[in-house]
Structures are given as structure tokens and as C-alpha cells.
Amino acid sequence: MKRNNRFLLMLSVLFLLLLTACSGSKESASKEKPEGKKAEEEEVVEIKYFNWDADQTAITKIIADFEAKNPNIKVKSEVLIPGGSAVDNMTRMDVLMSAGEQVDVVSIPNVDQAVLRAANGMFEPLDDYFKKDKLDIKEEYLINAAYDGKVYALPHLTNYWYILLNKDHLDEAGLSVPEVGWTWDDFKEYATKLAKGEGKNKRYGVYFHTWGEYANPMLFAEKEHPYMVDEKKSIFDDKSFDYWFELRRNMEKSGAIKPFSDVIGAELNYRTEFFNEQASMLMTASWTVADVGNVEKYPHEFKTAFAPMPRMSKDSPIGSTNIAGEFSAVSKNSKHKEASYKFLKYVTGEGSQVRGLSSWKDADGEATINKMVAGKENYYDVDSLLHTLFNDEVKGAYKSDLAISYGNELKKNVLEAGFTKFMLDGVSVKEAKEYMVGEANKIIELNKK
């Protein structure tokens, strides 16, 4: 009997030891492998940010600053195509994403490209993240990329369109730096007075490039949407075409601008045309602010002045301009969406100031410009630059409420094609508008939901 009691006592002791060991193992395991939200917070993840090589110095700093604030997230910068164009970069991005490569956050050159890919299901909608963070996105950023009522991309750069002017040429012609409110008729007068010489030594008053923004700048500066009146009707019968197309043709006939056929045929570089003093004015955007002081890449000795975009007439809104941007988005297929969103917020918010003019409303734009200009003030008319960029009267007309996935098609295949037809084929404005409306209707019909 005693032997049995002793045996039962030994079994009890062994059972208790086993329970203690199991409990200890579970506690150890829980410490080594935290679960749920705690695991997500402590796990170190690596995300990939696809962008273009022109921004690498800034991006390296942005990533270093972000990682210092977020030690559990490592960001690897991936250049899409070294030296590639915007079209080449987007094509490469599409290939990578469709092939299932790890793509977490991506750069997009403009709102049309962002909306197109949002419509194709390539980007993560961000509204739930905003709600969780209690963010009113319209109060945070100047612009955004929305489609079908949801925001899919945020701007990491804002580009204000403006006019660059060779200050030496202005002084020579006795012309002052234009102010907010000048018109395209005023602009034509400036271009005519600034043009000089003949033949190979010809200096034109202005250089216009080949993009859609040059085919009718008023669509981008004064309209809520550059291609559509509403979801069903295109804008290509707008009266601004009558005014602008004839203005361009007349300026070419008078010798104020380089013939469009030469621009198309020679595939000219717009920066070179201005900095080589082959044109006294250039319609461009604030991505060129740094170029003015980059005399190693664009050698020149003259000072550059800046002016806001002209308006169609004295009856048009004062200060209305084309405010565009470059965007970043989270890939729909990212396996680290929370970490990617956190980086997206940083690269478009606090970190965006390293890159250039930010769309983040808390950014100090003047401080950014002063850093760009520092040590190179001889090349800038600083007062006109600040007045052009940070003037309360300067504002954008574009509204993201009317977003279409085929904007780039309308820009390339309708607007640019219609303008080319007018300038090179000698058709009338009426014929060009009829052509554009017809082509736009075909694209709209094909894209009906």
C-alpha cells in the first residue's frame, strides 16, 4: 500500500514538472515570436520604391530620414530605367507589376498616368488609411489623384506652370517683367518685340514645345478639366481653340516663334532652346527652377526672370494657372501595405520638401526655393520668382472630381494630333475642331462603363 502511494506521489510530481515545462516553453515562444499587431510592429520589413534616376540624391536623403524615424521599415530605391523617359518608365513599371515582381510604392509622372493605372486596378485605394489617420486629404495637399470617388495617389512634387524670360533680352527691348493678369495678347506683343535677327542667327521671342500643354495652355490653366466638360462631353469645341490656334499661326507667320515643323522635325530640347538664347521666353513649369542655376549642365550668363501664366483675356480669371504634379502610389499587390502607406505619407509629406516644391500644405515653399537659389543668385530674378510661385492670386483651376482613365489618349491622340493637323496640314480652326471632337467621341464611346 505504501509502495502504491509512493508511486502515485511520483506520478503527481512528474505531471507538475511537465506542466511547468510546457508553460515555460509557451512563454518563451511567445517572447520569440510575437503575434498579431505586436508582431507587425516589431517585424522589420523591406519595401521597394520604384522611381527615376534624376531624383536619386534627394531620394537617398528621404529614405535615410524615414528609416531613422521608422527603424522597422527598410526602403530600397529602384530606378525604373536609367535615363528613361516618362513613357519608358511607366512601361517598365507596368511590366514589373504584371509579372508579379515586388513593387510596393511607385512614382508616376502626372495625374493622367496615375488615374489610368488606378482604373486598371494597379494601385491601392487610400481612403480607408486616411480615415484611420483622421486625415482630410483636401486640407493636407494642394492636389491629388482620384478616380471613381477614391484617392489612389498623392503628389510628391507640385509643378506650377509659368513663363521663363531672359532678363537681359527684356532690358534690351525696354520691357518690364510681366505681372499677374497679363494676357496672351500681351505675351504675343512681348514675343514680337523680343525676336531678333535672321537665318541661323535668328533669335525667337518664345519657344513652344510639342506637348499638349502647348497645344492649348488655357485648357490646363483656366478649365476644371483639360479634356472634358462633363463625363459624356469633350471640351474640343471650346472657343479657346479659335483664339489660341489663330494666335499660334499668326505668331509663326510673323517670325515671333520657331516654325512648328522645325520643332517637330528636329526633336528640339526646350531647355537648350532657352539657355542657348535661341528663344527669349519659355513656357514651362517649376521643375526648371533648379535648371536656371545649373550652369554646369546649361551654360549661360544671363539672369532669368519669371512671370505667371497669361490669361485668355481681361475677362478671364486673374492668376489662374496650370498646377500639376508628380505622384506616388501604393501597389495593389504589395505585401506590406501598411509600411508602404507609411512611407507614401512621408515621401509626399515632410520628406517631399527635400525633392523640390511640395504639394503638402505644411511645407515651407519659400525655404525650398531659397535653398535652390543659394549661391547662384546672379542667375535668378529672385523677386519675380517668389512673386510668381507664392502669390495669393495664383491658383489652379483643375478639379479631380471629374477623373477619367483615358485622359492620356485624349491628350496625345486628339489634342496634340488636332493641333499638328492645324499647323502642318493647313486646315481651318473649324476643321481642326471638328476632327478633334470626332476623335474624342470615338475614345469616349470605347471607354463607356
C-alpha positions as CSV (number, residue, x, y, z in Angstrom):
1,M,0.0,0.0,0.0
2,K,2.8,2.4,0.9
3,R,4.6,1.4,-2.4
4,N,1.4,2.4,-4.3
5,N,1.1,5.7,-2.5
6,R,4.7,6.5,-3.2
7,F,4.2,5.6,-6.9
8,L,1.2,7.9,-7.1
9,L,3.2,10.7,-5.5
10,M,6.0,10.3,-8.0
11,L,3.5,10.5,-10.9
12,S,2.0,13.7,-9.5
13,V,5.4,15.3,-9.2
14,L,6.3,14.3,-12.8
15,F,2.9,15.7,-14.0
16,L,3.5,19.0,-12.3
17,L,7.0,19.2,-13.8
18,L,5.7,18.6,-17.2
19,L,3.0,21.3,-16.8
20,T,5.7,23.8,-15.7
21,A,8.0,22.9,-18.7
22,C,5.1,23.3,-21.1
23,S,4.2,26.6,-19.6
24,G,7.7,27.8,-19.8
25,S,8.0,26.7,-23.4
26,K,4.9,28.6,-24.4
27,E,6.1,31.7,-22.6
28,S,9.5,31.5,-24.3
29,A,7.9,31.0,-27.7
30,S,5.6,34.0,-27.2
31,K,8.6,36.1,-26.5
32,E,10.5,34.9,-29.5
33,K,7.5,35.2,-31.9
34,P,5.1,37.9,-31.0
35,E,1.7,37.6,-32.6
36,G,-0.9,39.9,-34.2
37,K,-0.3,43.7,-34.2
38,K,2.7,43.4,-31.9
39,A,4.4,41.2,-34.4
40,E,3.7,43.7,-37.2
41,E,5.1,46.5,-35.1
42,E,8.3,44.6,-34.2
43,E,9.0,42.8,-37.5
44,V,11.5,44.5,-39.9
45,V,10.2,44.7,-43.4
46,E,11.8,45.8,-46.6
47,I,9.7,47.7,-49.2
48,K,10.8,48.8,-52.7
49,Y,10.2,52.3,-54.0
50,F,10.3,52.5,-57.9
51,N,11.2,55.9,-59.3
52,W,13.5,57.6,-61.8
53,D,17.2,58.3,-61.5
54,A,17.0,62.1,-61.8
55,D,15.9,62.2,-58.2
56,Q,18.4,59.9,-56.6
57,T,20.3,62.4,-54.4
58,A,17.0,63.6,-52.9
59,I,15.5,60.1,-52.6
60,T,18.6,58.8,-50.8
61,K,18.2,61.5,-48.1
62,I,14.4,61.0,-47.9
63,I,14.9,57.2,-47.3
64,A,17.6,57.8,-44.7
65,D,15.4,60.3,-42.8
66,F,12.4,58.0,-43.0
67,E,14.3,54.9,-41.8
68,A,15.7,56.9,-38.9
69,K,12.1,57.6,-37.8
70,N,10.9,54.1,-38.7
71,P,13.6,51.6,-37.8
72,N,11.3,48.6,-38.6
73,I,10.9,49.6,-42.2
74,K,13.7,49.4,-44.7
75,V,13.2,51.1,-48.1
76,K,15.1,50.1,-51.2
77,S,15.2,52.6,-54.1
78,E,14.8,51.0,-57.5
79,V,15.3,53.1,-60.7
80,L,12.8,52.0,-63.4
81,I,15.0,52.8,-66.4
82,P,18.2,54.8,-66.0
83,G,17.9,57.9,-68.2
84,G,14.5,56.7,-69.4
85,S,11.6,58.9,-70.5
86,A,8.3,59.1,-68.6
87,V,6.8,56.8,-71.1
88,D,9.6,54.3,-70.9
89,N,9.5,54.3,-67.1
90,M,5.7,53.7,-67.0
91,T,6.0,50.9,-69.5
92,R,8.7,49.3,-67.3
93,M,6.6,49.7,-64.2
94,D,3.6,48.0,-65.9
95,V,5.7,45.1,-67.0
96,L,7.1,44.6,-63.5
97,M,3.7,44.8,-61.8
98,S,2.0,42.4,-64.3
99,A,4.9,40.0,-63.9
100,G,4.3,39.8,-60.1
101,E,7.6,41.4,-59.1
102,Q,7.8,43.0,-55.7
103,V,6.6,46.6,-56.2
104,D,5.4,48.4,-53.1
105,V,5.5,52.2,-53.8
106,V,5.8,53.8,-57.3
107,S,6.4,57.2,-58.8
108,I,4.0,58.4,-61.5
109,P,4.8,61.5,-63.7
110,N,1.4,63.1,-63.9
111,V,-2.3,62.7,-62.9
112,D,-3.4,61.1,-66.2
113,Q,-0.9,58.3,-65.8
114,A,-2.0,57.8,-62.2
115,V,-5.7,57.7,-62.9
116,L,-5.2,55.3,-65.8
117,R,-3.5,52.8,-63.6
118,A,-5.9,53.3,-60.7
119,A,-8.8,52.4,-63.2
120,N,-6.9,49.3,-64.1
121,G,-6.7,48.1,-60.5
122,M,-3.0,48.5,-60.1
123,F,-3.0,50.9,-57.1
124,E,-4.3,50.6,-53.5
125,P,-7.2,52.9,-52.7
126,L,-6.1,55.1,-49.8
127,D,-9.3,56.4,-48.3
128,D,-9.5,53.8,-45.5
129,Y,-6.0,54.7,-44.5
130,F,-6.9,58.4,-44.4
131,K,-10.0,57.6,-42.3
132,K,-7.9,55.6,-39.9
133,D,-5.4,58.5,-39.6
134,K,-8.3,61.0,-39.4
135,L,-6.8,62.9,-42.4
136,D,-8.8,65.3,-44.6
137,I,-6.8,64.9,-47.8
138,K,-8.0,68.2,-49.3
139,E,-6.7,70.0,-46.3
140,E,-3.3,68.2,-46.5
141,Y,-2.4,68.5,-50.2
142,L,-2.9,71.0,-53.0
143,I,-3.8,68.3,-55.5
144,N,-4.5,64.5,-55.5
145,A,-5.2,61.8,-58.0
146,A,-8.7,60.5,-57.5
147,Y,-10.8,58.1,-59.6
148,D,-14.4,57.0,-59.2
149,G,-14.7,58.7,-55.9
150,K,-11.5,57.3,-54.3
151,V,-7.9,58.7,-54.0
152,Y,-5.2,56.4,-55.3
153,A,-2.1,58.6,-55.4
154,L,-0.6,61.5,-53.6
155,P,1.7,64.2,-55.0
156,H,5.4,64.2,-54.0
157,L,6.1,67.3,-56.2
158,T,4.0,70.2,-57.3
159,N,4.7,71.9,-60.6
160,Y,3.5,75.4,-61.2
161,W,3.4,76.4,-64.9
162,Y,5.0,79.8,-65.6
163,I,7.0,81.8,-68.2
164,L,10.8,82.0,-68.1
165,L,12.1,85.2,-69.5
166,N,15.7,86.2,-70.4
167,K,16.1,89.3,-68.3
168,D,18.9,90.7,-70.5
169,H,16.7,90.5,-73.5
170,L,13.9,92.2,-71.7
171,D,16.1,95.1,-70.7
172,E,17.5,95.4,-74.2
173,A,13.9,95.6,-75.6
174,G,12.8,98.0,-72.8
175,L,10.2,95.5,-71.5
176,S,9.4,95.1,-67.8
177,V,8.8,91.7,-66.1
178,P,5.1,90.9,-66.6
179,E,2.8,90.8,-63.6
180,V,-0.2,88.6,-62.7
181,G,-3.1,89.4,-65.0
182,W,-1.2,89.8,-68.3
183,T,-2.9,88.3,-71.4
184,W,-1.8,86.1,-74.3
185,D,-2.2,89.2,-76.5
186,D,0.4,90.9,-74.2
187,F,2.5,87.8,-74.5
188,K,2.4,87.9,-78.3
189,E,3.5,91.6,-78.2
190,Y,6.4,90.6,-76.0
191,A,7.4,87.7,-78.3
192,T,7.3,90.0,-81.3
193,K,9.5,92.7,-79.7
194,L,12.0,90.1,-78.4
195,A,12.5,88.3,-81.7
196,K,15.7,89.4,-83.4
197,G,17.9,88.6,-86.4
198,E,17.6,86.4,-89.4
199,G,18.6,82.9,-90.7
200,K,21.0,80.9,-88.5
201,N,21.4,83.9,-86.1
202,K,17.6,84.2,-85.6
203,R,16.5,84.6,-82.0
204,Y,12.9,83.9,-81.5
205,G,10.7,85.6,-79.0
206,V,9.5,82.3,-77.5
207,Y,9.9,78.6,-77.8
208,F,6.8,76.3,-77.6
209,H,7.4,72.6,-77.3
210,T,5.3,69.7,-78.7
211,W,3.3,68.6,-75.6
212,G,-0.5,69.0,-75.3
213,E,0.1,71.8,-72.7
214,Y,1.4,73.9,-75.6
215,A,-1.4,73.0,-78.0
216,N,-3.9,75.0,-75.9
217,P,-2.5,76.1,-72.5
218,M,-5.8,77.7,-71.5
219,L,-7.4,74.2,-71.2
220,F,-4.9,73.4,-68.4
221,A,-4.8,76.8,-66.7
222,E,-8.4,78.0,-66.9
223,K,-10.6,74.9,-67.1
224,E,-11.7,72.5,-64.4
225,H,-10.6,69.6,-66.7
226,P,-8.4,69.9,-69.8
227,Y,-10.3,67.4,-71.9
228,M,-13.8,67.1,-70.7
229,V,-16.8,69.3,-69.9
230,D,-18.6,66.5,-68.1
231,E,-18.5,62.7,-68.1
232,K,-20.0,62.5,-71.6
233,K,-18.9,65.6,-73.5
234,S,-15.4,66.6,-74.5
235,I,-14.0,70.1,-74.5
236,F,-12.6,70.2,-78.0
237,D,-15.3,72.6,-79.4
238,D,-14.3,75.2,-76.8
239,K,-13.9,78.8,-78.1
240,S,-10.4,79.0,-76.7
241,F,-9.3,76.8,-79.6
242,D,-10.4,79.6,-82.1
243,Y,-8.3,82.1,-80.2
244,W,-5.2,80.0,-79.5
245,F,-4.8,78.2,-82.8
246,E,-5.0,81.5,-84.7
247,L,-2.6,83.2,-82.3
248,R,-0.1,80.4,-82.8
249,R,-0.4,80.5,-86.6
250,N,0.0,84.3,-86.6
251,M,3.0,84.3,-84.3
252,E,4.7,81.8,-86.6
253,K,3.9,83.9,-89.7
254,S,5.4,87.0,-88.0
255,G,8.6,85.2,-87.0
256,A,8.0,85.5,-83.3
257,I,8.2,81.7,-82.8
258,K,10.1,78.9,-84.4
259,P,8.1,77.1,-87.1
260,F,6.3,74.1,-85.7
261,S,7.6,71.9,-88.5
262,D,11.2,72.7,-87.3
263,V,10.3,71.9,-83.7
264,I,8.8,68.5,-84.7
265,G,11.4,67.6,-87.3
266,A,14.5,68.4,-85.2
267,E,13.2,67.0,-81.9
268,L,14.5,70.0,-80.1
269,N,15.2,70.2,-76.4
270,Y,13.2,73.0,-74.8
271,R,15.8,73.8,-72.1
272,T,18.6,74.1,-74.7
273,E,16.5,76.5,-76.8
274,F,16.1,78.9,-73.9
275,F,19.5,78.6,-72.2
276,N,21.4,78.8,-75.5
277,E,19.5,82.1,-76.1
278,Q,17.7,80.9,-79.2
279,A,14.5,82.0,-77.6
280,S,13.9,84.8,-75.1
281,M,10.9,83.2,-73.4
282,L,9.9,79.7,-72.5
283,M,6.5,78.4,-71.2
284,T,7.4,75.6,-68.7
285,A,7.0,74.6,-65.1
286,S,8.7,74.8,-61.7
287,W,10.7,71.6,-62.3
288,T,13.0,74.0,-64.2
289,V,13.8,76.3,-61.2
290,A,17.0,74.4,-60.4
291,D,18.0,74.3,-64.1
292,V,18.4,78.1,-64.1
293,G,21.2,77.9,-61.6
294,N,22.7,74.7,-63.1
295,V,25.2,76.4,-65.4
296,E,27.4,73.3,-65.5
297,K,24.7,71.5,-67.4
298,Y,23.1,74.5,-69.1
299,P,25.9,77.1,-69.6
300,H,24.7,80.7,-69.8
301,E,25.5,84.1,-68.3
302,F,22.1,85.9,-68.3
303,K,19.7,86.4,-65.4
304,T,16.3,84.7,-65.7
305,A,13.0,86.4,-64.7
306,F,9.7,84.6,-64.0
307,A,6.2,85.5,-64.8
308,P,2.8,83.9,-64.1
309,M,0.9,82.2,-66.9
310,P,-1.0,84.8,-69.1
311,R,-4.8,84.6,-69.3
312,M,-7.0,84.5,-72.4
313,S,-8.5,88.0,-72.0
314,K,-9.1,90.7,-69.4
315,D,-12.4,88.9,-68.7
316,S,-10.6,85.6,-67.7
317,P,-9.9,84.8,-64.1
318,I,-6.8,86.5,-62.7
319,G,-3.9,84.3,-61.7
320,S,-5.4,81.0,-62.9
321,T,-2.6,78.6,-63.8
322,N,-1.8,75.0,-64.5
323,I,-0.8,73.4,-61.2
324,A,0.3,69.9,-62.0
325,G,2.4,67.3,-60.1
326,E,4.3,64.1,-59.9
327,F,2.7,61.4,-57.8
328,S,3.4,58.3,-55.7
329,A,1.1,55.4,-55.0
330,V,1.0,52.1,-53.2
331,S,0.9,49.0,-55.4
332,K,-2.3,46.9,-55.0
333,N,-0.2,43.8,-54.9
334,S,2.2,45.0,-52.2
335,K,2.5,42.5,-49.3
336,H,3.5,45.3,-46.9
337,K,0.7,47.8,-47.5
338,E,0.8,49.4,-44.0
339,A,4.6,50.0,-44.2
340,S,4.2,51.2,-47.8
341,Y,1.4,53.7,-46.9
342,K,3.6,55.0,-44.0
343,F,6.4,55.7,-46.5
344,L,4.0,57.2,-49.0
345,K,2.8,59.7,-46.4
346,Y,6.4,60.6,-45.6
347,V,7.6,60.9,-49.2
348,T,4.6,63.1,-50.1
349,G,4.6,65.0,-46.9
350,E,7.5,66.0,-44.7
351,G,10.1,64.3,-47.0
352,S,8.8,65.9,-50.2
353,Q,10.5,69.2,-49.3
354,V,13.9,67.6,-50.0
355,R,12.8,66.9,-53.5
356,G,11.5,70.3,-54.6
357,L,8.3,72.3,-54.4
358,S,5.9,70.3,-52.3
359,S,2.1,69.9,-52.6
360,W,1.9,69.3,-48.9
361,K,0.3,72.3,-47.4
362,D,2.5,72.4,-44.3
363,A,5.6,72.7,-46.4
364,D,7.7,75.8,-46.5
365,G,7.9,76.5,-50.2
366,E,9.9,79.7,-49.9
367,A,12.6,78.0,-47.8
368,T,12.8,75.3,-50.5
369,I,13.3,77.9,-53.2
370,N,15.9,79.8,-51.2
371,K,17.9,76.6,-50.8
372,M,17.8,76.1,-54.6
373,V,18.9,79.6,-55.3
374,A,21.5,80.0,-52.6
375,G,24.9,80.9,-54.0
376,K,23.5,81.3,-57.5
377,E,21.5,84.5,-57.1
378,N,23.2,86.1,-60.1
379,Y,21.2,83.8,-62.4
380,Y,17.8,84.5,-60.8
381,D,15.5,87.5,-60.6
382,V,14.5,86.2,-57.2
383,D,11.7,88.7,-56.6
384,S,9.8,87.7,-59.7
385,L,10.4,84.0,-58.9
386,L,8.9,84.3,-55.4
387,H,6.1,86.6,-56.7
388,T,5.2,84.0,-59.4
389,L,5.2,81.0,-57.1
390,F,3.9,82.4,-53.8
391,N,1.3,84.9,-54.9
392,D,-2.2,84.6,-53.3
393,E,-3.7,85.4,-56.7
394,V,-2.1,82.4,-58.4
395,K,-4.3,79.4,-58.2
396,G,-5.1,76.2,-60.1
397,A,-8.4,75.6,-61.9
398,Y,-8.2,71.7,-62.1
399,K,-10.6,69.7,-60.1
400,S,-10.1,66.0,-59.5
401,D,-13.9,65.3,-59.2
402,L,-14.0,64.7,-63.0
403,A,-11.4,62.0,-63.4
404,I,-11.2,59.7,-66.5
405,S,-8.9,56.8,-67.2
406,Y,-8.4,57.8,-70.9
407,G,-7.1,61.3,-70.4
408,N,-3.7,60.5,-71.9
409,E,-5.4,59.2,-75.0
410,L,-7.3,62.4,-75.4
411,K,-4.1,64.4,-74.9
412,K,-2.0,62.5,-77.4
413,N,-4.5,61.3,-80.0
414,V,-6.8,64.2,-80.0
415,L,-5.3,67.5,-78.6
416,E,-1.8,67.0,-79.9
417,A,-2.9,65.4,-83.2
418,G,-5.5,68.1,-83.8
419,F,-3.0,70.9,-83.3
420,T,-0.5,69.2,-85.5
421,K,-3.1,68.9,-88.2
422,F,-3.9,72.6,-87.9
423,M,-0.3,73.8,-88.0
424,L,1.1,71.3,-90.6
425,D,-1.8,70.5,-92.9
426,G,-3.2,74.0,-93.2
427,V,-6.8,73.1,-92.2
428,S,-9.0,75.8,-90.7
429,V,-9.7,76.0,-86.9
430,K,-13.3,74.8,-87.6
431,E,-12.0,71.7,-89.4
432,A,-9.4,71.0,-86.7
433,K,-12.1,71.3,-84.0
434,E,-14.5,69.0,-85.9
435,Y,-11.7,66.5,-86.3
436,M,-10.8,66.6,-82.5
437,V,-14.5,66.3,-81.4
438,G,-15.0,63.3,-83.7
439,E,-11.8,61.5,-82.5
440,A,-12.7,62.3,-78.8
441,N,-16.2,60.9,-79.2
442,K,-14.7,57.6,-80.5
443,I,-12.5,57.3,-77.5
444,I,-15.3,58.2,-75.1
445,E,-17.6,55.6,-76.7
446,L,-14.9,52.9,-76.4
447,N,-14.4,53.7,-72.7
448,K,-18.0,53.7,-71.6
449,K,-18.6,51.8,-68.5
